[in-house]
Amino acid sequence: MSRPKSHKRDRERARDERNAAKAARRLERRDNTEPASEAVSSTVQSEVLAALAELHRRFSDGEIEFDDFDAAKRELTERLDVH
């Protein structure tokens, strides 16, 4: 008998990975149009987005509770440089 819950987790993980990749592509496009002085910032932004993707994966896998997830997400999103 199949395990629908694991399939759901796999779909959610794949969705999170696609979203992280999409965000990284967006950042890369933005970086290509901005001056080179922003290069360090874009590296930090990529690291924050990767950390967010990992955080979402851990939460969807049930590794962390919602309160911990929410606090960590809030901390990471505050580090993002949104124009």
C-alpha positions as CSV (number, residue, x, y, z in Angstrom):
1,M,0.0,0.0,0.0
2,S,1.4,3.4,-0.9
3,R,2.1,6.1,1.6
4,P,0.2,9.3,0.5
5,K,1.9,11.3,3.3
6,S,5.4,10.6,1.9
7,H,4.2,11.5,-1.6
8,K,2.9,14.8,-0.3
9,R,6.2,15.5,1.5
10,D,8.0,14.7,-1.8
11,R,5.8,17.1,-3.7
12,E,6.3,19.8,-1.1
13,R,10.0,19.3,-1.1
14,A,10.1,19.5,-4.9
15,R,8.0,22.7,-4.8
16,D,10.2,24.3,-2.3
17,E,13.3,23.4,-4.3
18,R,11.7,24.9,-7.5
19,N,10.8,28.0,-5.6
20,A,14.3,28.4,-4.2
21,A,15.8,27.9,-7.7
22,K,13.4,30.4,-9.1
23,A,14.3,33.0,-6.5
24,A,18.0,32.3,-7.2
25,R,17.5,32.9,-10.9
26,R,15.6,36.1,-10.1
27,L,18.5,37.2,-8.0
28,E,21.0,36.3,-10.7
29,R,19.1,38.3,-13.3
30,R,18.9,41.3,-10.9
31,D,22.7,41.0,-10.2
32,N,23.5,41.1,-13.8
33,T,21.8,44.4,-14.2
34,E,23.2,46.0,-11.1
35,P,26.7,47.5,-10.5
36,A,29.5,45.2,-9.4
37,S,29.6,46.8,-6.0
38,E,26.5,44.8,-5.1
39,A,28.3,41.4,-5.7
40,V,28.9,40.7,-2.0
41,S,25.3,41.5,-1.1
42,S,24.0,39.1,-3.8
43,T,26.1,36.3,-2.3
44,V,24.6,37.0,1.1
45,Q,21.1,37.1,-0.5
46,S,21.7,33.7,-2.1
47,E,22.8,32.2,1.2
48,V,19.7,33.6,2.9
49,L,17.4,32.2,0.2
50,A,19.2,28.8,0.4
51,A,18.7,28.9,4.2
52,L,15.1,29.7,3.8
53,A,14.6,26.8,1.4
54,E,16.3,24.4,3.9
55,L,14.2,25.8,6.7
56,H,11.0,25.1,4.7
57,R,12.2,21.6,3.9
58,R,12.9,20.9,7.6
59,F,9.5,22.2,8.6
60,S,7.6,20.2,5.9
61,D,9.5,17.1,7.0
62,G,8.4,17.6,10.5
63,E,11.9,18.2,11.9
64,I,11.0,21.5,13.5
65,E,7.9,22.9,15.2
66,F,5.9,25.8,13.8
67,D,7.1,28.3,16.4
68,D,10.8,27.6,15.7
69,F,10.1,27.7,12.0
70,D,8.3,31.0,12.2
71,A,11.0,32.7,14.3
72,A,13.8,31.5,12.1
73,K,11.9,32.5,8.9
74,R,11.3,36.0,10.4
75,E,15.0,36.3,11.2
76,L,16.0,35.2,7.7
77,T,13.5,37.4,5.8
78,E,14.7,40.5,7.8
79,R,18.2,39.9,6.3
80,L,16.9,40.0,2.7
81,D,17.4,43.2,0.8
82,V,14.1,43.8,-0.9
83,H,13.8,46.8,-3.2
